[in-house]
């Protein structure tokens, strides 16, 4: 511990003695780590963000497959049959994404997106209201008879200024008076990761919301269905049980259900419909961000090699006085890790600013597809890990190379073998940096 403390003191002293190099290194790292952290925070919000529900791992999504197509929807009548006949789910719910117009007093009209949901939706997910109450099954029984709504926390804050008496207030939705029952918690924004609704209404109000009564048509597969597995039931077992019901429905309703099968998957990306595209695009973003960081590491390694050349005589004298090569490598790696920590801290601050820009940006489309990006614990741990790995990446090779110096060669400055190795290594780093930059440039075209 004392040696580590001494190495830290020496590292800070040397970095302070070379302010130009230190600032350049920290800025380079900040850009690379900040970019990676920002991209990962966006990927985290889209791919890994939890729904804010109870036991999310028990939830499954219904995907309908035919010989010609795959789509993530069921008809409401099929959903009811699966709900009533299955023995593998403790509960099921259906929801549909729709646009709505909401009007408040004083002529304040807003276009917003929300869910039509069955009355079992919130209870299935284990989501309660922080103001008022949620929808219950008895709030979704009679067609057109339940003009009720639950709003999200963001909607409550943005459109109602956090009114503490919001429960019981009335608003017009598509021209009809609706009573706001309550507000969902801030961590809950529905069950689709790339879509952020603002309001939830009973699915029995679909005719009033959309202008036609699709819930009575078995051929209209317009709703997303989810279920919660019973304890001890696997997804594979549940899928086999559900497809036995599918076979029954195919015989009972051949015009609507013949030739279909159900594939269960985790919810969040319209089942299997968007999962491949979203995860693939996220992987591409992470690879691009990783290449930017790798370019930064190569650039810093080149700077450290040049810096090591200036300190060759000092290194050789320390070796001649009895310092081991391992001690010098440890000292140089400590200096690199100090740089990476400072650069990582600056990168995290940059990432906070960039995520604020992402959250403030509104895509030029009507559908709210960008979720709220936050710098949560997972993102901060990622940034810390990237900072430490980066310190090792750009510090290890220059540290090993610089400790090859000898006292005689350092004082004469004419050691051809060392010089040749150094030039070859620096040439390799420069070539790698140019190659990575060209790959990024071509990929961005």
Secondary structure, DSSP 8 states (H G I E B T S, - for coil): -HHHHHHHHHHHHHHHH-HHHHHHHHHHHHHHHHHHHHHHHHHIIIII---S-S-GGGEEEEEEE-SS-EES-B-HHHHHHHHHH-SSEEEEEEEEEEEEEEEETTTEEEEEEEEEE-TTHHHHHT--EEEE----GGGSSSTT---EEEE-HHHHHHHHTT-TT-TT-EEEETTEEEEEEEEE-TT---SBTT----EEEEGGGHHHHHSS-GGG-TT---BEEEEEE-TT--HHHHHHHHHHHHHHHHHH-HHHHTT-EEEEE-SBSTTTTTHHHHHHHHHHHHHHHHHHHHHHHHHHHHHHHHHHHHTHHHHHHHHHTT--HHHHHHHHHHHHHHHHHHHHHHHHHHHHHHHHHHHH---SSSS---------HHHHHHHHHHHHHHHHHHHHHHHHHHTT--HHHHHHT--HHHHHHHHHHHHHHHHHHHHHHHHHHHHH-
